[in-house]
């Protein structure tokens, strides 16, 4: 956790980019898309694209306003709140980006930070 919350050592981060897709998108359609995209040129990460359902259960969440680089302290506070409330972290946190980084100043970026927990 310290690589994210304190040191901000991005070389140590393990992350997944996720986007919502309609329920009617299935493995067959994903395979078809891979074939069509692969035939059109170089797509070095195409084989890593997968369908996955995110079911995280109970979460703590907060809205962070500011630069992505300032999220570590906020996540640290969220983790401390969990510990003080007798909750245990049960998975990786995730972020929901509400702002368009092409149109928003870094200090105005809005991000929902979510941490799955269990307990009490």
C-alpha positions as CSV (number, residue, x, y, z in Angstrom):
1,X,0.0,0.0,0.0
2,X,2.9,2.4,0.7
3,X,3.9,2.4,-2.9
4,X,0.6,4.1,-3.6
5,X,-0.3,6.0,-0.5
6,X,3.1,7.3,0.7
7,X,5.9,6.8,-1.7
8,X,3.8,7.3,-4.9
9,X,6.2,4.9,-6.6
10,X,4.3,4.4,-9.9
11,X,6.9,1.8,-11.1
12,X,5.5,-0.5,-8.4
13,X,1.8,-0.1,-9.2
14,X,-0.2,-3.0,-10.6
15,X,-3.3,-1.5,-12.3
16,X,-6.1,-2.4,-14.7
17,X,-7.9,-0.1,-17.0
18,X,-11.6,-0.8,-16.9
19,X,-14.6,0.5,-18.9
20,X,-18.2,-0.4,-18.7
21,X,-19.7,-2.5,-21.5
22,X,-23.3,-3.5,-22.0
23,X,-24.4,-6.9,-20.8
24,X,-24.9,-8.2,-24.3
25,X,-21.2,-8.0,-25.0
26,X,-19.9,-11.6,-24.7
27,X,-16.8,-13.5,-25.3
28,X,-17.7,-14.2,-28.9
29,X,-18.1,-10.5,-29.7
30,X,-14.8,-9.8,-27.9
31,X,-13.1,-12.4,-30.0
32,X,-14.6,-10.9,-33.2
33,X,-13.4,-7.4,-32.1
34,X,-9.9,-8.7,-31.4
35,X,-9.8,-10.3,-34.9
36,X,-10.9,-7.1,-36.6
37,X,-8.7,-4.8,-34.6
38,X,-5.7,-7.2,-34.9
39,X,-6.1,-7.3,-38.7
40,X,-6.0,-3.5,-38.9
41,X,-2.5,-3.1,-37.5
42,X,-0.3,-3.2,-34.5
43,X,-2.1,-3.5,-31.2
44,X,0.5,-4.7,-28.7
45,X,-1.9,-5.1,-25.7
46,X,-4.9,-6.5,-27.6
47,X,-4.4,-10.0,-26.2
48,X,-4.7,-8.6,-22.6
49,X,-8.3,-7.2,-23.2
50,X,-10.8,-9.3,-21.3
51,X,-14.3,-9.2,-20.0
52,X,-14.5,-9.2,-16.3
53,X,-17.3,-8.4,-13.9
54,X,-16.5,-6.1,-11.0
55,X,-18.4,-7.2,-7.9
56,X,-16.6,-5.6,-4.9
57,X,-19.4,-5.7,-2.3
58,X,-19.2,-3.2,0.6
59,X,-16.8,-0.2,0.0
60,X,-15.7,3.0,1.6
61,X,-15.6,5.8,-0.9
62,X,-14.7,9.4,-1.1
63,X,-14.6,12.2,-3.7
64,X,-11.1,13.5,-4.3
65,X,-10.8,16.9,-5.9
66,X,-7.3,17.7,-7.2
67,X,-4.4,16.2,-9.0
68,X,-4.1,12.4,-9.4
69,X,-0.7,12.7,-7.8
70,X,-2.4,14.0,-4.6
71,X,-4.6,10.9,-4.1
72,X,-2.1,9.0,-2.0
73,X,-2.8,11.0,1.2
74,X,-6.6,10.7,0.7
75,X,-6.3,6.9,0.3
76,X,-4.2,6.8,3.4
77,X,-7.0,8.6,5.3
78,X,-9.5,6.2,3.8
79,X,-7.4,3.2,5.0
80,X,-7.0,4.8,8.5
81,X,-10.8,5.3,8.7
82,X,-11.3,1.6,7.8
83,X,-9.0,0.5,10.5
84,X,-10.6,2.9,13.1
85,X,-14.0,1.5,12.2
86,X,-12.9,-2.1,12.6
87,X,-13.0,-2.8,8.9
88,X,-10.5,-4.9,6.9
89,X,-9.4,-4.0,3.3
90,X,-10.5,-6.8,1.1
91,X,-9.2,-5.9,-2.4
92,X,-7.6,-3.4,-4.6
93,X,-9.0,0.1,-4.5
94,X,-10.4,1.6,-7.7
95,X,-10.9,5.0,-9.1
96,X,-13.8,6.5,-11.1
97,X,-12.7,9.5,-13.1
98,X,-15.4,12.1,-13.4
99,X,-13.4,14.8,-15.1
100,X,-12.0,15.1,-18.6
101,X,-8.3,15.6,-18.2
102,X,-8.2,17.4,-21.5
103,X,-10.5,20.1,-20.2
104,X,-9.9,20.3,-16.5
105,X,-7.0,21.9,-14.6
106,X,-5.2,19.4,-12.4
107,X,-6.5,21.0,-9.2
108,X,-10.1,20.7,-10.4
109,X,-10.0,17.0,-11.4
110,X,-12.7,15.0,-9.6
111,X,-12.1,11.3,-8.8
112,X,-14.2,8.9,-6.7
113,X,-11.8,6.6,-4.7
114,X,-13.4,3.3,-3.7
115,X,-11.9,0.7,-1.3
116,X,-13.6,-2.7,-0.8
117,X,-13.8,-3.6,2.9
118,X,-15.4,-6.2,5.2
119,X,-16.1,-6.3,8.9
120,X,-18.5,-5.1,11.7
